[in-house]
């Protein structure tokens, strides 16, 4: 269970890294959900 959670988190981080590479100049590209999780 814990390993699956960590694996899912790593996949999410990779997805965000790809988003940053696709939109390096627009932080709004993350969307409201990502910004909310970033502030928390």
BELDA-V276227 format. One record per backbone hydrogen bond with DSSP energy under -0.5 kcal/mol. NH is the residue of the N-H (numbers start at 1). CO is the residue of the C=O. E is the energy in kcal/mol with one decimal. If there is no record, write none. Layout:
nh->NH co->CO e->E
nh->NH co->CO e->E
//
This chain:
nh->5 co->1 e->-2.0
nh->6 co->2 e->-2.2
nh->7 co->3 e->-2.5
nh->8 co->4 e->-2.4
nh->9 co->5 e->-2.0
nh->10 co->6 e->-2.5
nh->11 co->7 e->-2.2
nh->12 co->8 e->-2.1
nh->13 co->9 e->-2.4
nh->14 co->10 e->-2.4
nh->15 co->11 e->-2.1
nh->16 co->12 e->-2.3
nh->17 co->13 e->-2.4
nh->18 co->14 e->-2.2
nh->19 co->15 e->-1.9
nh->20 co->16 e->-2.4
nh->21 co->17 e->-2.0
nh->22 co->18 e->-1.9
nh->23 co->19 e->-2.7
nh->26 co->23 e->-0.6
nh->27 co->25 e->-0.5
nh->29 co->26 e->-1.8
nh->30 co->27 e->-1.5
nh->31 co->28 e->-1.1
nh->35 co->31 e->-1.9
nh->36 co->32 e->-2.2
nh->37 co->33 e->-2.1
nh->38 co->34 e->-2.0
nh->39 co->35 e->-2.0
nh->40 co->36 e->-1.6
//
